[in-house]
Amino acid sequence: MRRKLLQALTAGLVLATATGCTYEDFPRLGMPTPTTEEAPRILSLWQGSWAAALATGVLVWGLILWSVFFHRRSRTKVEVPPQTRYNLPIEALYTMVPLVIVSVLFYFTARDESEIMSLKKEPDVTVNVVGFQWSWCFNYVEDVPGSSGDAKTSKELSNIPDRFTKDFPANAGGTYDCGTPGTENPQTGNPGPTLWLPKGKTVRFVLTSRDVIHSFWVVPFLMKQDVIPGHTNAFEVTPNKEGTFLGKCAELCGVDHSRMLFNVKVVSPERYEQHLQDLVKKGQTGYVPAGIAQTSHEKNRETNNL
């Protein structure tokens, strides 16, 4: 028994130390370093859920071990020990404790979700993310010199509901960038197109699909949301760290789902504006089609929520 216990402790020590995580990574419990102002709230919810799960696990393991060691069968006595049935306090306890745990988790989840999913009236930057088999397009809804037009009346963006287009900037001729599974970031060599964002600016992502359900996930943003055909989703983040980060589709969308990768490059506002002008100089003005038309039922639902 002692030998088995020693082996179990050794195996646990190896598992704990062989993960490649430093002492700085351990408090995040597997999450990457947050790179937006909203991400720490998500990380806090993740850590709180782990703390609740660990406390519950310690309680359950403790009761199991207590039962094993203190109520094991005696070597000399064979009589059946006293049986406890229909103990009302105990039954009330194991009914109420899970309800309290679930209620607390629900409260914090609902509170944080409401804050994370709230949309400001006028974001600094709006990007229409278009998912398709098997890559991504990014419509930068901006008033860029050299690109004429209006995003609010653009035919390519006509399938986006009014509750999003009403916040588009005026005279936003826009520019775009599209990728293929074979596209690579020229600086890092990472596969997929590169989405540029300005540091310190509130960015609203308007998510649309041309075919099937995808999921837009920027890993260090700790945030992802489904990209649904016939339905428009949106969320906002404020990047606070410069760098190039990995993104991917988190919804199994078909045979080449694993190749639906992209990059997010967070730069200074000045470099961001220069990048948009570089896209215009390449002739990438206006917008690519955002996605398929919404059903009447979906349009009515969104109209009623305005």
N, C-alpha and C positions, 0 to 999 in steps of 0.2 A: 504493500500500500504506500509506504514511504517512497519507494523507488518510482512508482507511477506518478505520485504527486510531484516529485522532483522533475520528472520528464515533462509533465504538463506545464510546470512553471518555466522550465527552460524553453519549451516551444513558444509559450506566450511572450517571453522576453525577446526571442528571435523575431517573432512577428511584429512586435512593437518597435524594434530597432532597425528592421530591414526594409522599411517602407520608403526610405530616402527622404523623409521629411525632417526639417530642422526644428529646433525649439520654437522658432518664429512662425513656422507653418502650422504647428500642432494646434494652437488655439482656434484656427479656422476650420479644423475638422474636415479637411479635404477640399475646401473651397479655395479658389485662386484669390490672389490679392485684389481687392475691389479697386476699380478705376473710375467710378462715377460717384457723385454725391448721394445717389439713391441706394447704391449697393450695400453700404454698411447696415442699413435697416434690414435688408434681406439676410445678410450675414448674421445679424443679431437674432432674427427669428430662427434661423438654422441652428445656431448655438443653443438657444433656449429650448428648442425641440429635443436636441441631443441631451441637454441637462435633465429634462423631464423624463426622457426614455431611460437615462442612466439611473436616475433615482428610483424609477419603477423597477428596473432590472435588479438593482441592489436589494430592494425590498423583497422581490420574489425569490432571488437567489438565497437571501438570508433565511427566509421561511423554509425553503427547500432543504438547505443545509441543517437548519435547526431540527426539522422533522427527521432527517436522516440520522443525525448523531444522537439526539436525545430521545427518539421514539423508535429506535431500532429494536429488533427482536432480541430478547435476552437469551443467552446460551443455556441458562439453567431453568428458565421459566417458559412454559408453553401456553399459558392462558392468554386469552384475547384481552388486550388492554381496554380500558373504558372507552366507549364510543360516544361521540358528541353529535347529536342530530338536532336539526331545527332550532339552532341557536339564533334567535332573532337579532341580537346585537351584531353578531358576526356577519349574518346575511345582509343586514342593513349597511355594514361597513363596506363589504366588497361590492355592493351595488352603488353606494354613494361616491366612493373614492374614484372609480372610473368616470362617473358623470362629472365630478369636479375637474378631473384632469382634462377631459375632452372639452369642457366648457371654457377652461382657461386657455387651452390651445386655440379654440375657435375664436375667442375674443381677440387675442393678439394677432392671429392670422387675418381676421376680418379688418382689424384696425390698420395693419400694415398694408394689406392689399388695397384698401380704399385710398391710402395715401400714395402708394406707388402707381396706381392706375389713374389717378386724377390728372386731368389735362389743364394746363394753364391757358389763359385766353389768347395770348399772343406769344408763341415760342420764338426764340431767336432764329432757329433754323428748322426747316421742314424737309424731310426726305421721304419720298415715296419709294418704298422697297417693293420690288416686283419679283416674286418667286415663280420659277417655271422649271420644267424638266429640261436640263439639269444644271441650272446656274441661277444667277441673280442679275437684275438691273437696278440701278439707283437713279431715280429722278430727283435732281436737286431743284426744289421749288424756290428759286431765287430770282431777284431782279439783277441779272448779270449783264454788264455792258457788252453790247454786240449781239445779244439775243432778244428779239422782240416777241411780243405776244402777251397773253394773260392766262395764267394757270386756271383761273376760275371759269373761264370759258373754253379751255382747251378741249378739243375732241378726244385726245388721248387720255385725259384724266376725267372724262365725263362720267365714268362709272363709280367714281369716289363720291360718297354721300355729301350733301350740302353741309352737314354739321362739321365736316373737316375742311371742305373747300372755302367756307366762309372765313377761316383764319389764314388762308393763303395770302401772302403779300401782294400788293397791287402791282400790276404790270410785270408780273414774274414770267419772263420769257423762258427762263430755265435752261438747264443743260442736263446731260445724262451720261452715264457710263454703264456698259453692259459687259458681261463676262461669259465665258464658256468653261466647261470643266478643265480645259487645257490652259486657261489663263494663269499667269503667275505674277506675284508681286515682284517688281524688278529689284527691290532692295533686299528682300529676305528670301526670295525664291519660293515662298509658300504658295500653294495652288489657290486659284480662284481670283475673282475681281477684288479690287480694293475700294472700300468706302472711306472717304475722307470726312473728318468731323473737326470742328474747332473746339479747342480746349476752353472750358469755362462758359460755354454757351448752352442754353437749353435747347435740346434737339428733340423734335417730335418725329417719330417714325410712323408713317401711314402704310400699313401692310396690305398688299393685294396679291392675288394669285391669278395666273393665266390658265391653270389646268386643274391640279389636285391640291390637297392640303399639304402645306409645308410648315416649317417652324423656324422663325428667325431667332438665332441664339448667338449672342456675342459672349463668349465664355467669361471674361473677367468683369463684364457688366452684371453678372449673376442674375440675368433677366432674359427670358425668352417668351415668345408669344406666337400662337398659331397664325399662319398665313392661309386664309380660307377662301376658296373661290366663291364668288357671290356674296361675300361678307367682308367688310373692312374693319380691321382692328387697328389700334393705335396705342402707343405709350411714349413716355418722354424720359430722357436721361440728361444729365449734365456731366460730360466727361471732365475729369479733373487731373488726369495724368497723360502726358504725351507718350507716344509709342505706337507700335504696330501690334495689334491683337488678333487672335484667331476667332473666326466665326464659322458656324456650320448650320445645316438643316437638322433639326432635332425631331423630325417626324418622318417615319418610314414612308417615302413617297414614290417608290418604284425601284427599278433594277439598278439605277445609277445614283441612288440616294447618297451613298458614301462619298460621291464626288461633288456634292453640292456644298463646297467650301467657299469661304470668302475671307477677306482681311478687313480690319478696321484700323485706319491710321488717324490718330488724334494729333493734331498739329496746332500751332498758334493761329489765331483768327486771320492774321495777315497771309500766312501760307495757304490757309484754306481758300481765301478769296483768290489768291493767285492760281490755285489749282482749278477753280471754276473757270477762270479766264483762259487757262491752258486748254480746257475741254472745248470752250467756244472756238478757240483758234483752230482746233482739229476739225471743226465743223459739226460738233455734237451739240447742236442747239435744239431747243424745244424739248419734247418728252417722248418716251416710248410708251406704247399702250400699257395702261396700268393693270388691266385684268378683265375678266369676263363680266358681263352685265349682271346686276343683282336681280334676284327674283322679286316679283311684286310684293310677296309676303314680307321679305326682308326690308324692302324700301318702306313699307307701311310701318313696320315695327320701329325703324329708326326715326321716321317722321314723328311718330307718337312720343318718342323719347326726347325730342328737341326741347 
